[in-house]
Amino acid sequence: MDHVSPDINKLNITDAYTANDKLQVGNGNYLSISHVGSSSLSILKLPNVLIVPKLTKNLLSVSKLTNDNNFYMKFWPISYFVKTG
C-alpha cells in the first residue's frame, strides 16, 4: 500500500494519476485517486503518495515508510521505538 492524502499541497512533486484504480475505504466505498507524487516528513522520504481528494485523513503505510527509509519500528500500547539499519 502507498501513503495517501487528501491534500495535494503536501506533495513536492505531482503528476496526474492516469490509471483507473480507486482506493477502497473502511465503509466499502471506492474513492478516486487524482494525483501521485512525493513528499517528505522531516528527514523521511515519502515517494508515491496518492492524492484522494475525498479522503478525510492522511494515511501512512508503516511498511512502506520503513522500507523506503531503511529503518524498523516496534509498537507498544503507549510508545514506539525506531531503529535505523
BELMO-V421227 format. One record per residue. RES is the residue in one small letter. PSI is psi in whole degrees, 0 to 359 (NA if undefined). D_CENTER is the distance of its C-alpha to the mean C-alpha in Angstrom with 2 decimals. Layout:
[[RES/PSI/D_CENTER] [RES/PSI/D_CENTER]]
//
This chain:
[[m/146/7.89] [d/169/4.91] [h/151/1.16] [v/140/3.84] [s/150/6.51] [p/351/10.26] [d/105/11.37] [i/337/12.06] [n/349/13.80] [k/350/10.82] [l/144/10.73] [n/320/13.54] [i/133/14.13] [t/151/13.73] [d/149/15.38] [a/143/16.28] [y/116/14.78] [t/350/18.05] [a/171/17.51] [n/8/18.44] [d/153/15.54] [k/159/14.44] [l/122/11.99] [q/128/14.28] [v/174/13.96] [g/330/16.16] [n/4/19.25] [g/350/19.34] [n/155/18.67] [y/129/16.85] [l/141/14.93] [s/144/15.05] [i/126/12.41] [s/326/14.02] [h/165/12.35] [v/146/10.14] [g/194/10.08] [s/158/9.36] [s/185/9.26] [s/158/10.37] [l/101/10.87] [s/242/14.57] [i/4/15.32] [l/137/11.96] [k/138/10.59] [l/80/7.05] [p/159/8.22] [n/50/7.46] [v/128/4.93] [l/137/6.63] [i/120/8.86] [v/95/10.53] [p/328/13.38] [k/0/14.82] [l/150/11.98] [t/347/13.24] [k/158/10.50] [n/140/7.04] [l/130/5.22] [l/126/4.19] [s/112/5.65] [v/319/8.82] [s/312/10.37] [k/319/8.21] [l/314/8.27] [t/322/11.97] [n/318/12.80] [d/337/11.57] [n/8/13.37] [n/56/16.30] [f/172/16.57] [y/162/16.69] [m/147/16.48] [k/139/18.99] [f/140/18.83] [w/170/21.94] [p/326/22.68] [i/9/22.93] [s/176/21.38] [y/166/19.21] [f/135/20.03] [v/130/18.27] [k/127/20.29] [t/159/20.01] [g/NA/21.67]]
//
